[in-house]
Amino acid sequence: MKAAVRKWEAVREFALGLPEAVEEHPWGPEDGVVKVNKKIFVFLGNADGPQSPGLSVKLKDEALHGHAMAAPGAEPTGYGLGRAGWVSVPLGEKGAPPVEVLCEWVEESYRTVALKRHVAVLDARIARVVEPAKRETG
């Protein structure tokens, strides 16, 4: 359970670091979401409840969606959101995806709902990190 909470915390921190991302609790303190431009891109729930933490992301890319659905315990998100590409992934299951994969899914979900200007800021931020690394290894 501690490993699941650490994953949850890392994913939450990553999501909140995306351009103009904000955390809200529209259904009470136990149901956190992260939004950009008033649109949810990740349902976080919480890490303090009786159940193991998990998250839900919107994955329109078929390969990423299929990968997420193959995670242990993953299922289409309830309330009809699964039909729109939302996947819920528990973090406490044996073999749950690593933080890097979860963050990749969160970023993809962000890109799905963010405005073009938000995506441009994110891409510029990534380019600033990737280019120096390429120069050092190239």
Secondary structure, DSSP 4 states (H G I P E B T S, - for coil): -HHHHHHHHHHHHHHHTSTT-EEE-TT-TT-EEEEETTEEEEEEE-SSSSSPPEEEEE--SHHHHHHHHTSTT-EE-TTTGGGGTEEEEESSSTTPPPHHHHHHHHHHHHHHHS-HHHHHHHHHHHHHHHHHHHHHH-
